[in-house]
């Protein structure tokens, strides 16, 4: 990754208000000058062509989008540092897709949730009190564990970030992360009117604690989500997760329970279970598992509105919102390498957790190839065969990532 020196004017304004103490005889102005002159600028670009073909009345969608990102980071000054990151998402005029923006494609084409525009993605101050402890204040990326509950949705071109105060501690055997979040900057955030909320006004708390040893890693988490404008997404979730090995096999086990919280209009309780085992088989690796997002008698299901949902339950994204009857996802993945190309294939079988409905099945295929340290490419394909839930769906992606 190429790193460039920051122009002094760009980070000085971000650091002036911190009331920095003098260090090693330096004045505040000298410290700010060092923070700027020793800071860095990083650039990255991601091109993606995505197509969606669904067995319904919607026209097929196609989008060729480019995400360009610039990240400015100051050097630390008496433990303080700052980050300022700007994203731009552009597309070609010939593309036609529904990004939820209220334009001529809204409701007429299949959805590709990549609205165009320029926005600040991150802007925060950090204080590193010691090697293990740090705190952040401002707009920031928050990613917990495998992002099943809290994530950045970085698969989409417009990332999800959080306006928050975060404090974390980590040593060789223990880690603790706490966040208070007052706003969620969603992937739909754009300067144009949208059918989706771009921001979620929040009064939410995230807590994740983990301890690890030779026996594996055990984590406990609590997520109290309170959204004033989206009460149906408010919930209280608490759970445990374990990752480890048993001989050559990898093991994952996670359990959580969820209840209504704050202004949620529905009184409900639902559970979450994820069990998974992975094993090398010759040159390949095989992973088998099942994941259950439970339902309270078909009235309301377990939800994870702040997760990186594209990672879970199929790349066609037909289960971003959990059906009221819940979902059982039985999956099998085989991965390996063909020469220098990394490949994987996953099959999902989807059923209702409450009742006996079969939702459908999905194949997900991927191939990754790194051209060099700066440029990598990816091909993905997903096909969903409906047994009564949603519609038959095919999606294809070609991506090129460039990091300077």
Secondary structure as a PSIPRED ss2 file (coil, helix, strand):
# PSIPRED VFORMAT (PSIPRED V4.0)

   1 X C   1.000  0.000  0.000
   2 X C   1.000  0.000  0.000
   3 X C   1.000  0.000  0.000
   4 X E   0.000  0.000  1.000
   5 X C   1.000  0.000  0.000
   6 X C   1.000  0.000  0.000
   7 X C   1.000  0.000  0.000
   8 X H   0.000  1.000  0.000
   9 X H   0.000  1.000  0.000
  10 X H   0.000  1.000  0.000
  11 X H   0.000  1.000  0.000
  12 X H   0.000  1.000  0.000
  13 X H   0.000  1.000  0.000
  14 X H   0.000  1.000  0.000
  15 X H   0.000  1.000  0.000
  16 X H   0.000  1.000  0.000
  17 X H   0.000  1.000  0.000
  18 X H   0.000  1.000  0.000
  19 X C   1.000  0.000  0.000
  20 X C   1.000  0.000  0.000
  21 X C   1.000  0.000  0.000
  22 X C   1.000  0.000  0.000
  23 X E   0.000  0.000  1.000
  24 X C   1.000  0.000  0.000
  25 X C   1.000  0.000  0.000
  26 X E   0.000  0.000  1.000
  27 X C   1.000  0.000  0.000
  28 X H   0.000  1.000  0.000
  29 X H   0.000  1.000  0.000
  30 X H   0.000  1.000  0.000
  31 X H   0.000  1.000  0.000
  32 X H   0.000  1.000  0.000
  33 X H   0.000  1.000  0.000
  34 X H   0.000  1.000  0.000
  35 X H   0.000  1.000  0.000
  36 X H   0.000  1.000  0.000
  37 X H   0.000  1.000  0.000
  38 X C   1.000  0.000  0.000
  39 X C   1.000  0.000  0.000
  40 X E   0.000  0.000  1.000
  41 X E   0.000  0.000  1.000
  42 X E   0.000  0.000  1.000
  43 X E   0.000  0.000  1.000
  44 X E   0.000  0.000  1.000
  45 X E   0.000  0.000  1.000
  46 X E   0.000  0.000  1.000
  47 X E   0.000  0.000  1.000
  48 X E   0.000  0.000  1.000
  49 X E   0.000  0.000  1.000
  50 X E   0.000  0.000  1.000
  51 X E   0.000  0.000  1.000
  52 X E   0.000  0.000  1.000
  53 X E   0.000  0.000  1.000
  54 X E   0.000  0.000  1.000
  55 X C   1.000  0.000  0.000
  56 X C   1.000  0.000  0.000
  57 X C   1.000  0.000  0.000
  58 X C   1.000  0.000  0.000
  59 X E   0.000  0.000  1.000
  60 X C   1.000  0.000  0.000
  61 X E   0.000  0.000  1.000
  62 X E   0.000  0.000  1.000
  63 X E   0.000  0.000  1.000
  64 X E   0.000  0.000  1.000
  65 X E   0.000  0.000  1.000
  66 X E   0.000  0.000  1.000
  67 X E   0.000  0.000  1.000
  68 X E   0.000  0.000  1.000
  69 X E   0.000  0.000  1.000
  70 X E   0.000  0.000  1.000
  71 X E   0.000  0.000  1.000
  72 X E   0.000  0.000  1.000
  73 X E   0.000  0.000  1.000
  74 X C   1.000  0.000  0.000
  75 X C   1.000  0.000  0.000
  76 X C   1.000  0.000  0.000
  77 X E   0.000  0.000  1.000
  78 X C   1.000  0.000  0.000
  79 X C   1.000  0.000  0.000
  80 X E   0.000  0.000  1.000
  81 X E   0.000  0.000  1.000
  82 X E   0.000  0.000  1.000
  83 X E   0.000  0.000  1.000
  84 X E   0.000  0.000  1.000
  85 X E   0.000  0.000  1.000
  86 X E   0.000  0.000  1.000
  87 X E   0.000  0.000  1.000
  88 X E   0.000  0.000  1.000
  89 X E   0.000  0.000  1.000
  90 X E   0.000  0.000  1.000
  91 X E   0.000  0.000  1.000
  92 X C   1.000  0.000  0.000
  93 X C   1.000  0.000  0.000
  94 X C   1.000  0.000  0.000
  95 X C   1.000  0.000  0.000
  96 X E   0.000  0.000  1.000
  97 X C   1.000  0.000  0.000
  98 X E   0.000  0.000  1.000
  99 X C   1.000  0.000  0.000
 100 X C   1.000  0.000  0.000
 101 X E   0.000  0.000  1.000
 102 X C   1.000  0.000  0.000
 103 X C   1.000  0.000  0.000
 104 X C   1.000  0.000  0.000
 105 X C   1.000  0.000  0.000
 106 X C   1.000  0.000  0.000
 107 X C   1.000  0.000  0.000
 108 X C   1.000  0.000  0.000
 109 X E   0.000  0.000  1.000
 110 X C   1.000  0.000  0.000
 111 X E   0.000  0.000  1.000
 112 X C   1.000  0.000  0.000
 113 X C   1.000  0.000  0.000
 114 X C   1.000  0.000  0.000
 115 X C   1.000  0.000  0.000
 116 X C   1.000  0.000  0.000
 117 X E   0.000  0.000  1.000
 118 X E   0.000  0.000  1.000
 119 X E   0.000  0.000  1.000
 120 X E   0.000  0.000  1.000
 121 X E   0.000  0.000  1.000
 122 X E   0.000  0.000  1.000
 123 X E   0.000  0.000  1.000
 124 X E   0.000  0.000  1.000
 125 X E   0.000  0.000  1.000
 126 X E   0.000  0.000  1.000
 127 X E   0.000  0.000  1.000
 128 X E   0.000  0.000  1.000
 129 X C   1.000  0.000  0.000
 130 X C   1.000  0.000  0.000
 131 X C   1.000  0.000  0.000
 132 X C   1.000  0.000  0.000
 133 X E   0.000  0.000  1.000
 134 X E   0.000  0.000  1.000
 135 X E   0.000  0.000  1.000
 136 X E   0.000  0.000  1.000
 137 X E   0.000  0.000  1.000
 138 X E   0.000  0.000  1.000
 139 X E   0.000  0.000  1.000
 140 X E   0.000  0.000  1.000
 141 X C   1.000  0.000  0.000
 142 X C   1.000  0.000  0.000
 143 X C   1.000  0.000  0.000
 144 X C   1.000  0.000  0.000
 145 X C   1.000  0.000  0.000
 146 X C   1.000  0.000  0.000
 147 X C   1.000  0.000  0.000
 148 X C   1.000  0.000  0.000
 149 X C   1.000  0.000  0.000
 150 X C   1.000  0.000  0.000
 151 X C   1.000  0.000  0.000
 152 X C   1.000  0.000  0.000
 153 X C   1.000  0.000  0.000
 154 X C   1.000  0.000  0.000
 155 X C   1.000  0.000  0.000
 156 X C   1.000  0.000  0.000
 157 X C   1.000  0.000  0.000
 158 X C   1.000  0.000  0.000
 159 X C   1.000  0.000  0.000
 160 X C   1.000  0.000  0.000
 161 X E   0.000  0.000  1.000
 162 X E   0.000  0.000  1.000
 163 X E   0.000  0.000  1.000
 164 X E   0.000  0.000  1.000
 165 X E   0.000  0.000  1.000
 166 X E   0.000  0.000  1.000
 167 X E   0.000  0.000  1.000
 168 X E   0.000  0.000  1.000
 169 X E   0.000  0.000  1.000
 170 X E   0.000  0.000  1.000
 171 X C   1.000  0.000  0.000
 172 X C   1.000  0.000  0.000
 173 X C   1.000  0.000  0.000
 174 X E   0.000  0.000  1.000
 175 X E   0.000  0.000  1.000
 176 X E   0.000  0.000  1.000
 177 X E   0.000  0.000  1.000
 178 X E   0.000  0.000  1.000
 179 X E   0.000  0.000  1.000
 180 X E   0.000  0.000  1.000
 181 X E   0.000  0.000  1.000
 182 X E   0.000  0.000  1.000
 183 X E   0.000  0.000  1.000
 184 X E   0.000  0.000  1.000
 185 X E   0.000  0.000  1.000
 186 X C   1.000  0.000  0.000
 187 X C   1.000  0.000  0.000
 188 X C   1.000  0.000  0.000
 189 X C   1.000  0.000  0.000
 190 X C   1.000  0.000  0.000
 191 X C   1.000  0.000  0.000
 192 X C   1.000  0.000  0.000
 193 X C   1.000  0.000  0.000
 194 X E   0.000  0.000  1.000
 195 X C   1.000  0.000  0.000
 196 X C   1.000  0.000  0.000
 197 X C   1.000  0.000  0.000
 198 X C   1.000  0.000  0.000
 199 X E   0.000  0.000  1.000
 200 X E   0.000  0.000  1.000
 201 X E   0.000  0.000  1.000
 202 X E   0.000  0.000  1.000
 203 X E   0.000  0.000  1.000
 204 X E   0.000  0.000  1.000
 205 X E   0.000  0.000  1.000
 206 X E   0.000  0.000  1.000
 207 X E   0.000  0.000  1.000
 208 X E   0.000  0.000  1.000
 209 X E   0.000  0.000  1.000
 210 X E   0.000  0.000  1.000
 211 X E   0.000  0.000  1.000
 212 X E   0.000  0.000  1.000
 213 X E   0.000  0.000  1.000
 214 X C   1.000  0.000  0.000
 215 X C   1.000  0.000  0.000
 216 X E   0.000  0.000  1.000
 217 X E   0.000  0.000  1.000
 218 X E   0.000  0.000  1.000
 219 X E   0.000  0.000  1.000
 220 X E   0.000  0.000  1.000
 221 X E   0.000  0.000  1.000
 222 X E   0.000  0.000  1.000
 223 X E   0.000  0.000  1.000
 224 X E   0.000  0.000  1.000
 225 X E   0.000  0.000  1.000
 226 X C   1.000  0.000  0.000
 227 X E   0.000  0.000  1.000
 228 X C   1.000  0.000  0.000
 229 X C   1.000  0.000  0.000
 230 X C   1.000  0.000  0.000
 231 X H   0.000  1.000  0.000
 232 X H   0.000  1.000  0.000
 233 X H   0.000  1.000  0.000
 234 X C   1.000  0.000  0.000
 235 X E   0.000  0.000  1.000
 236 X E   0.000  0.000  1.000
 237 X E   0.000  0.000  1.000
 238 X E   0.000  0.000  1.000
 239 X E   0.000  0.000  1.000
 240 X E   0.000  0.000  1.000
 241 X E   0.000  0.000  1.000
 242 X E   0.000  0.000  1.000
 243 X E   0.000  0.000  1.000
 244 X E   0.000  0.000  1.000
 245 X E   0.000  0.000  1.000
 246 X E   0.000  0.000  1.000
 247 X C   1.000  0.000  0.000
 248 X C   1.000  0.000  0.000
 249 X E   0.000  0.000  1.000
 250 X E   0.000  0.000  1.000
 251 X E   0.000  0.000  1.000
 252 X E   0.000  0.000  1.000
 253 X E   0.000  0.000  1.000
 254 X E   0.000  0.000  1.000
 255 X E   0.000  0.000  1.000
 256 X E   0.000  0.000  1.000
 257 X E   0.000  0.000  1.000
 258 X E   0.000  0.000  1.000
 259 X E   0.000  0.000  1.000
 260 X E   0.000  0.000  1.000
 261 X C   1.000  0.000  0.000
 262 X C   1.000  0.000  0.000
 263 X C   1.000  0.000  0.000
 264 X C   1.000  0.000  0.000
 265 X C   1.000  0.000  0.000
 266 X C   1.000  0.000  0.000
 267 X C   1.000  0.000  0.000
 268 X C   1.000  0.000  0.000
 269 X E   0.000  0.000  1.000
 270 X E   0.000  0.000  1.000
 271 X E   0.000  0.000  1.000
 272 X E   0.000  0.000  1.000
 273 X E   0.000  0.000  1.000
 274 X E   0.000  0.000  1.000
 275 X E   0.000  0.000  1.000
 276 X E   0.000  0.000  1.000
 277 X E   0.000  0.000  1.000
 278 X E   0.000  0.000  1.000
 279 X E   0.000  0.000  1.000
 280 X E   0.000  0.000  1.000
 281 X E   0.000  0.000  1.000
 282 X C   1.000  0.000  0.000
 283 X C   1.000  0.000  0.000
 284 X E   0.000  0.000  1.000
 285 X E   0.000  0.000  1.000
 286 X E   0.000  0.000  1.000
 287 X E   0.000  0.000  1.000
 288 X E   0.000  0.000  1.000
 289 X E   0.000  0.000  1.000
 290 X E   0.000  0.000  1.000
 291 X E   0.000  0.000  1.000
 292 X E   0.000  0.000  1.000
 293 X E   0.000  0.000  1.000
 294 X C   1.000  0.000  0.000
 295 X E   0.000  0.000  1.000
 296 X E   0.000  0.000  1.000
 297 X C   1.000  0.000  0.000
 298 X C   1.000  0.000  0.000
 299 X C   1.000  0.000  0.000
 300 X E   0.000  0.000  1.000
 301 X E   0.000  0.000  1.000
 302 X C   1.000  0.000  0.000
 303 X C   1.000  0.000  0.000
 304 X C   1.000  0.000  0.000
 305 X C   1.000  0.000  0.000
 306 X C   1.000  0.000  0.000
 307 X C   1.000  0.000  0.000
 308 X C   1.000  0.000  0.000
 309 X H   0.000  1.000  0.000
 310 X H   0.000  1.000  0.000
 311 X H   0.000  1.000  0.000
 312 X C   1.000  0.000  0.000
 313 X C   1.000  0.000  0.000
 314 X C   1.000  0.000  0.000
 315 X C   1.000  0.000  0.000
 316 X C   1.000  0.000  0.000
 317 X C   1.000  0.000  0.000
 318 X C   1.000  0.000  0.000
 319 X C   1.000  0.000  0.000
 320 X C   1.000  0.000  0.000
 321 X C   1.000  0.000  0.000
 322 X C   1.000  0.000  0.000
 323 X C   1.000  0.000  0.000
 324 X C   1.000  0.000  0.000
 325 X C   1.000  0.000  0.000
 326 X C   1.000  0.000  0.000
 327 X E   0.000  0.000  1.000
 328 X E   0.000  0.000  1.000
 329 X E   0.000  0.000  1.000
 330 X E   0.000  0.000  1.000
 331 X E   0.000  0.000  1.000
 332 X E   0.000  0.000  1.000
 333 X E   0.000  0.000  1.000
 334 X E   0.000  0.000  1.000
 335 X E   0.000  0.000  1.000
 336 X E   0.000  0.000  1.000
 337 X E   0.000  0.000  1.000
 338 X E   0.000  0.000  1.000
 339 X C   1.000  0.000  0.000
 340 X C   1.000  0.000  0.000
 341 X E   0.000  0.000  1.000
 342 X E   0.000  0.000  1.000
 343 X E   0.000  0.000  1.000
 344 X E   0.000  0.000  1.000
 345 X E   0.000  0.000  1.000
 346 X E   0.000  0.000  1.000
 347 X E   0.000  0.000  1.000
 348 X E   0.000  0.000  1.000
 349 X E   0.000  0.000  1.000
 350 X E   0.000  0.000  1.000
 351 X E   0.000  0.000  1.000
 352 X C   1.000  0.000  0.000
 353 X C   1.000  0.000  0.000
 354 X C   1.000  0.000  0.000
 355 X C   1.000  0.000  0.000
 356 X C   1.000  0.000  0.000
 357 X C   1.000  0.000  0.000
 358 X E   0.000  0.000  1.000
 359 X E   0.000  0.000  1.000
 360 X E   0.000  0.000  1.000
 361 X E   0.000  0.000  1.000
 362 X E   0.000  0.000  1.000
 363 X E   0.000  0.000  1.000
 364 X E   0.000  0.000  1.000
 365 X E   0.000  0.000  1.000
 366 X E   0.000  0.000  1.000
 367 X E   0.000  0.000  1.000
 368 X E   0.000  0.000  1.000
 369 X E   0.000  0.000  1.000
 370 X E   0.000  0.000  1.000
 371 X C   1.000  0.000  0.000
 372 X C   1.000  0.000  0.000
 373 X C   1.000  0.000  0.000
 374 X C   1.000  0.000  0.000
 375 X E   0.000  0.000  1.000
 376 X E   0.000  0.000  1.000
 377 X E   0.000  0.000  1.000
 378 X E   0.000  0.000  1.000
 379 X E   0.000  0.000  1.000
 380 X E   0.000  0.000  1.000
 381 X E   0.000  0.000  1.000
 382 X E   0.000  0.000  1.000
 383 X E   0.000  0.000  1.000
 384 X E   0.000  0.000  1.000
 385 X E   0.000  0.000  1.000
 386 X E   0.000  0.000  1.000
 387 X C   1.000  0.000  0.000
 388 X C   1.000  0.000  0.000
 389 X C   1.000  0.000  0.000
 390 X C   1.000  0.000  0.000
 391 X C   1.000  0.000  0.000
 392 X C   1.000  0.000  0.000
 393 X E   0.000  0.000  1.000
 394 X E   0.000  0.000  1.000
 395 X E   0.000  0.000  1.000
 396 X E   0.000  0.000  1.000
 397 X E   0.000  0.000  1.000
 398 X E   0.000  0.000  1.000
 399 X E   0.000  0.000  1.000
 400 X E   0.000  0.000  1.000
 401 X E   0.000  0.000  1.000
 402 X E   0.000  0.000  1.000
 403 X E   0.000  0.000  1.000
 404 X C   1.000  0.000  0.000
